[in-house]
Amino acid sequence: MAKSRDLLDMILSSPRETDSFGQTIGTVLRGGDVLALVGELGAGKTALVRGIVAGLGGSASAVTSPTFMLMHEYQGRLPLIHLDLYRLQRASEAEAIGLTACFSDETVTAIEWADRFPDLLPADRLDVQLIHRTRTTRMARLEARGAGARSLLLRISRACHAGSRRARPTQLGTRARRKVSER
């Protein structure tokens, strides 16, 4: 696990670890948190959201990619709005589906393909980039943009650290790597 005040890198060695990491994130989310998800097709964005929904106490089995519907809402401890901007071509299309109305203090918002329209995203958000390393291994790079996102990143980091102290050989934290990054 590499971390600084604004950056956290995690190696996720399997889909199970991606799910577990998502669950960890879900347990510490608060209303108003925005997750901007970025990664190639098949990088694990929807799988991560599935874990997040489970961590919020929602039904993970109900989570599907919103590529064609553009938006899904899941209920748990907090409602989570899950958007997918992949098929949108212009910022006006993102505005037309009500993207900016999804950002509220009562909900959590997770946006797949968030890098397509960064100017429409809140300045205070957590960027989550999923990077292919091997067929099953991913690196998750979380970067805080703003004070609220820094607080969220700290909560995630603490929850990951607490989880890695427990004896769970195939769970999160067992294959983390350290790297100091200055921002």
Protein Blocks (a to p, Z undefined) as FASTA:
>chain_A
ZZdfkbccdddfbfklmmmmmmmmmmmgcehiacdddddehilpmmmmmmmmmmnopafk
lpccfklnopacdddfbdcddddfklpmbfklmmmnommmmpcfkbccddehklmmmmlp
cfbdcddddddfblmbccdddddedjklmmmmmmmmmmmmmmmmpccfkbghjlcccddd
dZZ
